[in-house]
Amino acid sequence: MTDETSGSTVPRRQLGRLLTQLREEASVTLDAAADALDCSRQKVWRIERGLVPVRVVDARAMCALYRVPAAMGDIVAGLAKETRAKGWWHSYGDVVPSWFSLYVGLESSACGLRQYDAELIPGLLQTREYATELFRRKNPTMTADEREKLVQVRLQRQGILVRRLPAAPTVRVVLSEAVLRRTIPDHRAMTQQLRHLLDVAALPTVSLRVLPLAAGPPLASETGTFVLLDFPQAVGRASTEPTTVYLENITGALYLDKPAEVAAFEHVWSDLETLASSEAESEKMITSIIEEHHD
């Protein structure tokens, strides 16, 4: 497991789910676990939610409390060690908020990404100029150095599209036509961005489709932008990471992985695929808009 391709968030969440299961099977409440471990209820909750790395000594203490068999205890300890590995994005420090660090870790571990965006070109498909303009508008008081770090994080994330080991994820994107027509002030940079979309769409693992305005309002009108992340089947691990829905807003993000939640977004995605133009028709539309920018 390498820092660059896996990161720490998947084992954190695997460990969190496993510890929750073991605690509940032992009929130990969160409060009772916190008392026995001499820590706060919040600490146990954060461990179970996969929000923090876990020390092996804490994992072993939990296993002892829950009377876990030795073999399972070894699995728990192994996962705890992996939760303390750092992904490449940590080197950028405070400029990347913790709630987004979690997403970057999941994104780098996913074998499939399905994204709908009604407002902006998704980060994985952005050019440097487009990303820089977005960050400039989002926080005009940010220093040039801070903005450059954010742009670098965004560009480095795009490496998953062409990586070889593990294999690049399958990326399926549906963009509202409005995204393509909502230009940034630098029209030349916008034209470059649209051309870049065509280049990325040509990759064998990428599918890019446009939802025409004429198609009418999709079910996604109620959800807004979202990403569905699918993960590879676990081999020799406690469990496979479940399909997760990522929803971002101005102050943070939501991660949904309950079966009913995922099913609801799968339904919305299916509707998008029904309404969106084919890849070939989408390519024609983008090319047409590029020609409009030249006029």
C-alpha positions in Angstrom: 0.0 0.0 0.0 1.6 3.3 -1.1 0.9 6.7 0.2 0.5 8.1 -3.3 -2.3 5.8 -4.5 -4.1 4.7 -1.3 -3.9 7.2 1.5 -5.2 6.7 4.9 -9.0 7.3 4.7 -10.2 3.9 3.4 -8.5 1.9 6.2 -9.8 4.4 8.7 -13.3 3.9 7.6 -12.9 0.1 7.3 -11.5 0.0 10.8 -14.3 2.3 12.1 -17.0 0.1 10.7 -15.3 -3.0 12.1 -14.9 -1.5 15.6 -18.5 -0.4 15.6 -19.6 -3.9 14.7 -17.4 -5.5 17.3 -18.6 -3.1 20.0 -22.3 -3.7 19.2 -21.8 -7.5 19.1 -20.3 -7.2 22.5 -23.3 -5.2 23.7 -21.1 -2.3 24.8 -22.5 1.3 24.4 -20.5 4.2 23.2 -20.5 5.7 26.7 -19.5 2.4 28.3 -16.6 2.1 25.9 -15.4 5.6 26.6 -15.5 5.0 30.3 -13.6 1.7 30.1 -11.0 3.2 27.8 -10.7 6.4 29.9 -11.4 8.7 27.0 -14.2 10.9 25.7 -17.3 9.6 24.0 -16.4 11.9 21.1 -13.0 10.1 20.6 -14.7 6.7 20.3 -17.3 8.1 17.9 -14.7 9.8 15.7 -12.7 6.5 15.5 -15.9 4.6 14.6 -16.7 7.2 11.9 -13.3 6.8 10.4 -12.5 10.5 10.9 -9.1 10.1 12.7 -6.0 7.8 12.5 -6.0 5.2 15.3 -3.1 4.2 17.5 -2.4 0.4 17.6 -2.5 0.6 21.4 -6.0 2.1 21.3 -7.2 -0.5 18.8 -5.8 -3.3 21.0 -7.5 -1.9 24.0 -10.8 -1.8 22.2 -10.3 -5.4 21.1 -9.7 -6.5 24.7 -12.8 -4.6 25.9 -14.9 -6.3 23.2 -13.4 -9.7 23.9 -12.3 -10.0 20.3 -10.6 -13.3 19.2 -6.8 -13.0 18.6 -7.1 -13.4 14.9 -9.6 -10.6 14.5 -7.5 -8.5 16.9 -4.6 -8.8 14.5 -6.7 -7.6 11.6 -7.8 -4.6 13.7 -4.2 -3.8 14.6 -3.1 -4.1 11.0 -5.8 -1.7 9.9 -4.9 0.7 12.7 -1.3 0.8 11.4 -2.6 1.7 7.9 -4.7 4.5 9.2 -1.6 6.4 10.2 -0.2 6.4 6.7 -0.3 9.8 5.0 -1.4 10.6 1.5 0.4 13.0 -0.8 -2.1 15.8 -0.2 -1.0 16.1 3.4 2.2 17.8 2.3 0.1 20.9 1.3 -0.8 21.5 5.0 -3.7 23.7 6.2 -4.5 24.9 2.7 -6.5 21.7 2.2 -9.4 21.5 4.8 -9.8 18.2 6.7 -13.2 17.5 5.2 -11.7 17.6 1.7 -8.7 15.6 2.7 -11.1 12.7 3.4 -12.5 13.1 -0.1 -9.1 13.1 -1.8 -8.2 9.9 0.0 -11.4 8.2 -1.1 -11.0 9.5 -4.7 -7.5 8.1 -5.0 -8.7 4.7 -3.8 -11.8 4.5 -6.0 -12.1 2.2 -9.0 -15.0 4.1 -10.4 -16.2 7.7 -10.2 -19.6 9.0 -11.4 -20.0 12.8 -11.2 -22.8 15.2 -12.1 -22.1 18.9 -12.1 -24.7 21.6 -13.0 -22.4 24.7 -12.3 -18.7 24.1 -12.9 -16.2 22.0 -14.7 -15.3 19.2 -12.2 -11.9 19.5 -10.5 -10.5 16.4 -12.2 -11.2 18.0 -15.6 -10.1 21.5 -15.0 -7.1 23.4 -16.6 -4.7 25.4 -14.5 -6.2 28.7 -15.7 -9.8 27.7 -15.0 -9.0 26.4 -11.5 -7.0 29.6 -10.7 -9.9 31.8 -11.7 -12.3 29.8 -9.5 -10.0 30.1 -6.5 -9.5 33.8 -7.1 -13.3 34.4 -7.1 -13.9 32.1 -4.1 -11.4 33.9 -1.9 -10.1 37.2 -3.4 -8.0 37.9 -0.2 -6.0 34.6 -0.5 -2.3 35.1 -1.2 -0.9 34.0 -4.6 1.1 31.3 -2.8 -2.0 29.8 -1.1 -3.9 29.9 -4.3 -1.1 28.2 -6.2 -1.0 25.4 -3.5 -4.7 24.8 -4.1 -4.3 24.7 -7.8 -1.4 22.2 -7.4 -3.6 19.9 -5.3 -6.3 20.0 -7.9 -3.8 19.3 -10.8 -2.1 16.5 -8.9 -5.4 14.8 -8.2 -5.8 14.5 -12.0 -2.9 12.0 -12.0 -5.4 9.2 -11.2 -6.8 9.6 -14.7 -3.7 8.3 -16.3 -2.0 6.2 -13.6 -1.0 2.6 -14.3 -0.8 1.1 -10.8 -3.4 0.7 -9.5 -5.3 0.9 -12.8 -6.9 4.3 -13.5 -10.5 4.5 -12.3 -13.4 4.5 -14.7 -14.7 8.1 -14.7 -18.2 8.9 -16.0 -19.2 12.6 -16.0 -22.4 14.2 -16.9 -22.3 18.0 -17.2 -25.2 20.4 -17.6 -24.9 22.4 -20.9 -25.0 25.5 -18.7 -21.5 24.5 -17.4 -20.1 24.7 -20.9 -21.7 28.1 -21.6 -20.8 29.7 -18.3 -17.5 31.3 -19.3 -14.7 32.7 -17.1 -13.5 36.3 -17.9 -10.6 35.1 -20.0 -12.3 33.8 -23.1 -9.2 32.3 -24.5 -8.7 30.3 -21.2 -12.3 29.1 -21.4 -11.7 27.9 -25.0 -8.6 26.0 -23.8 -10.7 24.5 -21.0 -13.3 23.3 -23.4 -10.6 21.8 -25.7 -9.1 20.1 -22.6 -12.5 18.5 -21.9 -12.4 16.9 -25.4 -8.8 15.6 -24.7 -9.7 14.1 -21.4 -12.9 12.6 -22.8 -10.7 10.8 -25.4 -9.0 8.7 -22.6 -10.2 5.1 -22.6 -11.4 5.2 -19.0 -13.3 8.5 -19.2 -16.9 9.1 -20.4 -18.1 12.7 -20.8 -21.7 13.4 -21.6 -23.7 16.7 -21.7 -27.1 17.2 -20.3 -28.8 19.6 -22.8 -30.9 22.4 -21.4 -33.6 21.3 -23.8 -33.8 17.9 -22.0 -35.7 19.6 -19.2 -35.0 19.4 -15.4 -33.5 16.1 -14.3 -34.0 14.5 -10.9 -30.6 15.9 -10.1 -32.2 19.3 -9.9 -33.0 18.4 -6.3 -29.5 17.0 -5.5 -27.2 19.5 -7.1 -23.6 18.4 -7.8 -22.7 15.0 -6.5 -20.1 12.2 -6.9 -20.7 8.5 -6.6 -17.5 6.6 -5.6 -17.2 2.9 -6.2 -14.3 0.9 -4.6 -12.5 -2.4 -5.6 -13.4 -5.6 -3.9 -11.3 -6.2 -0.7 -8.7 -8.9 -0.8 -7.7 -10.1 2.6 -9.2 -7.1 4.4 -11.9 -6.8 6.9 -14.5 -5.4 4.4 -14.9 -3.7 1.1 -15.4 0.1 1.1 -19.0 0.7 0.3 -20.1 2.9 -2.6 -20.1 6.4 -1.2 -22.0 9.6 -2.2 -20.0 12.8 -1.8 -21.9 16.1 -1.5 -19.9 19.3 -1.1 -21.1 22.8 0.1 -19.6 26.1 1.0 -18.7 25.0 4.6 -18.0 21.3 4.3 -19.2 18.1 2.9 -21.5 15.1 3.4 -20.4 11.5 2.9 -23.4 9.1 2.5 -22.9 5.3 2.3 -26.1 3.8 3.8 -27.7 1.5 1.2 -30.9 3.5 1.0 -29.0 6.8 0.5 -26.8 5.2 -2.2 -29.8 3.7 -4.0 -31.5 7.1 -4.1 -28.5 8.7 -5.9 -28.1 5.6 -8.2 -31.7 6.4 -9.3 -30.8 10.0 -9.9 -27.7 8.9 -11.9 -29.8 6.6 -14.0 -32.1 9.4 -14.8 -29.1 11.6 -15.9 -27.8 8.9 -18.2 -31.3 8.6 -19.8 -31.5 12.3 -20.5 -27.9 13.1 -21.4 -26.7 13.2 -25.0 -24.4 10.4 -26.2 -20.7 10.8 -26.0 -20.5 11.5 -29.7 -23.3 14.1 -29.6 -21.7 15.7 -26.5 -18.4 16.0 -28.3 -20.2 17.8 -31.2 -21.9 20.2 -28.7 -18.6 21.1 -27.0 -16.9 21.6 -30.4 -19.8 23.9 -31.5 -19.4 26.0 -28.3 -15.7 26.2 -28.9 -16.4 27.6 -32.4 -18.8 30.1 -30.8 -16.0 31.4 -28.6 -13.9 32.1 -31.6 -16.6 34.3 -33.1 
